[in-house]
Amino acid sequence: MTLPQDITRLQSEMSAAVHEHWKAFLFEGILLVILGLAAMIVPPLASLAVTIFLGWLFLISGIAGLALTFWARRMPGFWWSLISAVLGIVAGIVLLARPVEGTLTLTIVVGAYFLAEGVATIMYALEHRRELSERWSWLLVAGIMDLLIAAVIIAGLPGSALWAVGLLVGINLLFGGATLIGMALAARKG
């Protein structure tokens, strides 16, 4: 059980650590903002880079999974682990061999995600509007925005595969970097 004095001590230690390393957070934030802007300026290149990066992740994790599966072959679930590792390897090879087609697939998945997220957010907002009082409308707007993003991505296929993943990654990097810069500058003073 965590006691209030433990939480206070943990918060002060965390604050001191962030204050001590504020320059590292600032550097990382600036780097993320630069990468985010670059991805937003050239989204096709960023989309391709994300696809290739994911290809390598799948390939490396599949190879590691295959090695571990054979190392622990007496464990229950051997065949499921083997199938999972082989699927990772195959997905990695496909993404690396045909990154443009992989980008199209990733764009379809992103569009489907925004569609599902939008519907779920709208349903949550409508179901809990009494408990959330005036704030439920913000959730409703967020859900509608997700649906609009999904519509733009899905309606624009296959052309949206050129920009969607790269642009969204760029926006994420930009806001993540801006957040780190703000945190670093606040920690410098504190």
N, C-alpha and C positions, 0 to 999 in steps of 0.2 A: 504494500500500500504506500502510495506517495503522499508525504505530508506537505503541508503548505510551506514549511521552512525549507524542505528539499527543493520544491519548485522555485522558490525565491533564490536559493543558492545556485541552482542550475541556470536560471535566467541571468544572474549576475556573471557567472562564469562564461556563458555564451556571449553576453554583451562585451565582456573583456576580450574574449578571443576575436570577435569581429572587429573591435576597436584596434587590436594589435595588428591585424592583417588587413586593414581597410584598403591598402594599396593593391593587394592581390585581387580583392573583389572589384576594385575600380578597373584594373587592367583587364580582367575577365569580362566585365561589363562592356568596356569599350570594344574589345575584340568581338563580342557577340553582336553588338550594334553594327559594326563594320560588316561582319558576315551576313547579318540579317538584311542590311541595305543592299549588299551585293546580290543576295538571293532574290530580293524584290526587283532589282534592276534587270537581272538576267535569269528569270524563273525557269526557262528551259534547261539551262545548264545546272541550276540547283536541283531541278527534278531528276535529271540524269544522275547527278552526284548522289542524291539520296537513294536512288534505286541501286546504284553500284555499291554504296555503303551497306545497304540491307542485304545485297547479294553476298558480300563478304561475311557479314554477320551470320547469315544462314549457313554458308559453307563451313565456316570455322566451327560454329556450334554443332553442326551435323557431324563433322569429323571428330570433334571431342566427344560427342555423344556416342558415336560408333565405337571409339576406343574404350570408353568407360563401359559400354554395354558388353563388349567382349571380355573386358577385365573382370566384370562382375556377372558373368554369364549364368551362374547358378542362382542368382536372385530371381524371385518371382517377377513375372512381367517381362521376361527377356525379349519375347517376340514383339511386344508393344514398343519397348525401348528401341529395338532394332528398326522397326518400321518408322518410328519418329525420327531417328537419326538419319536414315536413308532419305526420308522426305525433306529434311533440312538440307542435306547435301544436294539433292535434286533441285530444290527451290533456289539454292545459292547458285548452282551452275546455270540454271535457266535465266536468272536475273543478270548474271554476269555475261552470259553468251548473247542475250537479247535484251539489253537494258531499255531500249525504246518501247518494246512490247511490255516489259515489266513496269515501265512508268504508266502505261495505259491501265494495266491491272491495278496498280496502286491508286490511281485516280478514281477508278470505279469503286474501290474499297473505301476511299475517303468520302466520296459522294454518298455511298450507302450509310456510312457512319453518321454524317451530318443529317441525313434523312431520319435515321432511327433516333438520334439524339434530339432532333427537333420535335418529333412526335412525342417522345417520352417526356421532354421538358414541358410541352404544352399540356399534356395529360396531367402531369404532376401539378402544374399551376392551376388548372381547372379544378382538380380534385381537392386541393388544399387552399382554395381562395378564402375560405372563412378563417382558417387558422393563421394565414399569412396577412390578413387585412389588406392594406393598400399595396404591400410588397409583391403580391401575386402577379400584378401586371408586369413587373420587371422580368419575371420568369417567362411569362407569356411572350413578351417581346423577344427575349433570348431564343425561345423555341421557334418563333417565326423567322428570326434571322438565320437560325440553323437551316430551316427549310428553304429559305431563299438562297443560301450558299449552296445547298444540295441541288437545287433546281438549276442554278447557273452552271455548276460542274457537270451534272448529268445531261442537261440539254446541250451543252457544248461539246460533248464527246464526239469524236475522238480528239478534237482540237484542244479541249481543255486539259488534256494530258500534258500538253507542252508547258503549261504555266501553273496549274492548280497546286500540285504538291510543292513545287519550288516556292511559289508565292506564300503559301501557308507556313512553310518552314521558315521563310524569311521573316514573316510577321511575328512568329513565335520567338525567333532569335532576337529580333529588334526589341520586343517588349521584355523578354527575359534579361537582355543586356541593360535596358533602361532601368529595370528594377534593381539590378546589381549595382549600377552606378549610383542610384538614389540611396541604396542601403550603405554603400561605401562612404558617400559624402556625409550621411547622417552619423555613421560610426566614427568618422574622423573627428567630428566635433564633440562626440559624447565620450 
